[in-house]
Amino acid sequence: RDKSAEILCSVTKAIECDSDGDCVISSAEKINIPQFIKIDLIGKTMADGSVKDSPKKTAIRSMVRENGEIIMQGSENGRGFTMVVDEQSGKFSATISEDSFGFILFGACMAL
């Protein structure tokens, strides 16, 4: 298996917003998102990167590579997500949406 097909991302900043437009700086832990996210670009899955044995996986339903970016989308447990990773710098931003809250994540990724 091509190791460059797997990347590990670390969430460095999380912002939580409610439906009134009030936003606060949060953390990955507080909003129940793993600090480290392992992404299998071939198998199109995301998993908790800090869990070695049988981590829970989330399917990436759509993945597009264009203009040096990887754009991924999916949904799970009533939440939808979009993540964009810059292939050159490794920096990413992601949004997670549910009916009354939204989250914005920032961080960086590296090939495994």
Contacts in CASP RR format, 6 or more apart in sequence:
PFRMAT RR
TARGET T0000
AUTHOR 0000-0000-0000
METHOD contacts of the structure
MODEL  1
RDKSAEILCSVTKAIECDSDGDCVISSAEKINIPQFIKIDLIGKTMADGS
VKDSPKKTAIRSMVRENGEIIMQGSENGRGFTMVVDEQSGKFSATISEDS
FGFILFGACMAL
1 42 0 8 1.000
2 42 0 8 1.000
3 111 0 8 1.000
3 112 0 8 1.000
4 111 0 8 1.000
5 40 0 8 1.000
5 41 0 8 1.000
5 42 0 8 1.000
6 38 0 8 1.000
6 39 0 8 1.000
6 40 0 8 1.000
6 41 0 8 1.000
6 111 0 8 1.000
6 112 0 8 1.000
7 38 0 8 1.000
7 39 0 8 1.000
7 41 0 8 1.000
7 85 0 8 1.000
7 109 0 8 1.000
7 110 0 8 1.000
7 111 0 8 1.000
7 112 0 8 1.000
8 36 0 8 1.000
8 37 0 8 1.000
8 38 0 8 1.000
8 39 0 8 1.000
8 49 0 8 1.000
8 109 0 8 1.000
8 110 0 8 1.000
8 112 0 8 1.000
9 36 0 8 1.000
9 37 0 8 1.000
9 38 0 8 1.000
9 39 0 8 1.000
9 85 0 8 1.000
9 92 0 8 1.000
9 107 0 8 1.000
9 108 0 8 1.000
9 109 0 8 1.000
10 35 0 8 1.000
10 36 0 8 1.000
10 37 0 8 1.000
10 107 0 8 1.000
10 108 0 8 1.000
10 109 0 8 1.000
11 28 0 8 1.000
11 33 0 8 1.000
11 34 0 8 1.000
11 35 0 8 1.000
11 36 0 8 1.000
11 37 0 8 1.000
11 105 0 8 1.000
11 106 0 8 1.000
11 107 0 8 1.000
12 106 0 8 1.000
12 107 0 8 1.000
12 108 0 8 1.000
13 25 0 8 1.000
13 105 0 8 1.000
13 106 0 8 1.000
13 107 0 8 1.000
14 25 0 8 1.000
14 26 0 8 1.000
14 27 0 8 1.000
14 28 0 8 1.000
14 30 0 8 1.000
14 31 0 8 1.000
14 33 0 8 1.000
14 103 0 8 1.000
14 104 0 8 1.000
14 105 0 8 1.000
14 106 0 8 1.000
15 23 0 8 1.000
15 24 0 8 1.000
15 25 0 8 1.000
15 26 0 8 1.000
15 103 0 8 1.000
15 104 0 8 1.000
15 105 0 8 1.000
16 23 0 8 1.000
16 24 0 8 1.000
16 26 0 8 1.000
16 30 0 8 1.000
16 31 0 8 1.000
16 101 0 8 1.000
16 102 0 8 1.000
16 103 0 8 1.000
17 23 0 8 1.000
17 24 0 8 1.000
17 101 0 8 1.000
17 102 0 8 1.000
17 103 0 8 1.000
17 104 0 8 1.000
18 100 0 8 1.000
18 101 0 8 1.000
18 102 0 8 1.000
19 100 0 8 1.000
19 101 0 8 1.000
26 103 0 8 1.000
28 34 0 8 1.000
28 35 0 8 1.000
28 105 0 8 1.000
29 35 0 8 1.000
31 96 0 8 1.000
31 103 0 8 1.000
33 96 0 8 1.000
33 103 0 8 1.000
33 105 0 8 1.000
34 48 0 8 1.000
34 49 0 8 1.000
34 50 0 8 1.000
34 51 0 8 1.000
35 50 0 8 1.000
36 48 0 8 1.000
36 49 0 8 1.000
36 50 0 8 1.000
37 46 0 8 1.000
37 47 0 8 1.000
37 48 0 8 1.000
37 49 0 8 1.000
38 46 0 8 1.000
38 47 0 8 1.000
38 48 0 8 1.000
38 49 0 8 1.000
38 55 0 8 1.000
38 112 0 8 1.000
39 45 0 8 1.000
39 46 0 8 1.000
39 60 0 8 1.000
39 72 0 8 1.000
39 109 0 8 1.000
40 46 0 8 1.000
40 47 0 8 1.000
41 63 0 8 1.000
41 70 0 8 1.000
44 59 0 8 1.000
44 60 0 8 1.000
44 61 0 8 1.000
44 63 0 8 1.000
45 57 0 8 1.000
45 58 0 8 1.000
45 59 0 8 1.000
45 60 0 8 1.000
46 57 0 8 1.000
46 58 0 8 1.000
46 60 0 8 1.000
46 72 0 8 1.000
47 55 0 8 1.000
47 56 0 8 1.000
47 57 0 8 1.000
47 58 0 8 1.000
48 55 0 8 1.000
48 56 0 8 1.000
49 55 0 8 1.000
58 74 0 8 1.000
58 76 0 8 1.000
59 74 0 8 1.000
59 76 0 8 1.000
60 72 0 8 1.000
60 73 0 8 1.000
60 74 0 8 1.000
61 73 0 8 1.000
61 74 0 8 1.000
61 75 0 8 1.000
62 71 0 8 1.000
62 72 0 8 1.000
62 73 0 8 1.000
62 74 0 8 1.000
63 70 0 8 1.000
63 71 0 8 1.000
63 72 0 8 1.000
63 73 0 8 1.000
64 70 0 8 1.000
64 71 0 8 1.000
65 71 0 8 1.000
65 87 0 8 1.000
68 86 0 8 1.000
68 87 0 8 1.000
68 88 0 8 1.000
69 84 0 8 1.000
69 85 0 8 1.000
69 86 0 8 1.000
69 87 0 8 1.000
70 84 0 8 1.000
70 85 0 8 1.000
70 87 0 8 1.000
71 82 0 8 1.000
71 83 0 8 1.000
71 84 0 8 1.000
72 81 0 8 1.000
72 82 0 8 1.000
72 83 0 8 1.000
72 84 0 8 1.000
72 85 0 8 1.000
73 80 0 8 1.000
73 81 0 8 1.000
73 82 0 8 1.000
73 83 0 8 1.000
74 80 0 8 1.000
74 81 0 8 1.000
74 82 0 8 1.000
75 81 0 8 1.000
78 98 0 8 1.000
78 99 0 8 1.000
79 96 0 8 1.000
79 97 0 8 1.000
79 98 0 8 1.000
80 96 0 8 1.000
80 97 0 8 1.000
80 98 0 8 1.000
81 94 0 8 1.000
81 95 0 8 1.000
81 96 0 8 1.000
81 97 0 8 1.000
82 94 0 8 1.000
82 95 0 8 1.000
83 92 0 8 1.000
83 93 0 8 1.000
83 94 0 8 1.000
83 105 0 8 1.000
84 92 0 8 1.000
84 93 0 8 1.000
84 94 0 8 1.000
85 91 0 8 1.000
85 92 0 8 1.000
85 109 0 8 1.000
86 92 0 8 1.000
89 108 0 8 1.000
90 108 0 8 1.000
90 109 0 8 1.000
90 110 0 8 1.000
91 106 0 8 1.000
91 107 0 8 1.000
91 108 0 8 1.000
91 109 0 8 1.000
92 105 0 8 1.000
92 106 0 8 1.000
92 107 0 8 1.000
92 108 0 8 1.000
92 109 0 8 1.000
93 104 0 8 1.000
93 105 0 8 1.000
93 106 0 8 1.000
93 107 0 8 1.000
94 104 0 8 1.000
94 105 0 8 1.000
94 106 0 8 1.000
95 102 0 8 1.000
95 103 0 8 1.000
95 104 0 8 1.000
95 105 0 8 1.000
96 102 0 8 1.000
96 103 0 8 1.000
96 105 0 8 1.000
97 103 0 8 1.000
END
